[in-house]
Amino acid sequence: MADKTQETHPEVTALASGAILSNYQRLRIEHVCQRLGLVSISYLWQASQLPLLERMLACGMEVILVKVAGVGLGIDLVGKNLREVMPLLRRLVSSLLTLSEVWVDGRNRAMGVTQQVKEVNTRPSL
């Protein structure tokens, strides 16, 4: 797609992506940019996740979860709106002792909690 855009709009010099924490995604985009002679721009790279989710909602984005992964996040969250899930995410962030990060992939399609927890016996409910 980027190469066809370049043909139609030769003035294009950069590609902006929504890569946030996925090195795989960021590197794939950078390789495409290198091949096409474009600059890769990742404004959201390594952004703090919970504030980013809050900003997404504040600007009116409608985000539907299509995949979840992590302690405290079950398959029942798939299909739910991010706005519905935010209370759970806030509780997870504030209650899990060794929380590493809450993340959304750069395509705003997946979210999860990655952590190292000694004991997690129950999943918080919405």
C-alpha positions, 0 to 999 in steps of 0.5 A: 500500500505504501508503494502505491501511495508513493506512486500516486503521491511522490511528495510523500516522504514519511510514514506515521504508524501507531506502534506503541510497544511492539518491537516486531511491528515497529521494525516491520514498519521501519524496514518497509520505510527503508525499502521505500526511502521513507522516514518512519514516524512513531509518535506513540512509541513507548507511551504510558499506556493507561494515560494513552487509553484515557486520551483515546476515550477523551477524544471520542474514539470508539475502541472495541476489544478484539483480543485480550491477553494477560492476568485478569483479562478473560475472553468475556472482554472480547467485543466490549467497548474500552470505556466499559473495561476501563474500570477493570484496567484501573483496578488492575493497575492499582492493585497488582503489586508487580505490574509491568505495564498495560498495553495496547498494540499499535493497531489499537486491536489488542490489550493486556496486562503483562506482569510478574505476580507471585499469587493471583487467585481471582480475576477482578470483575467488571 
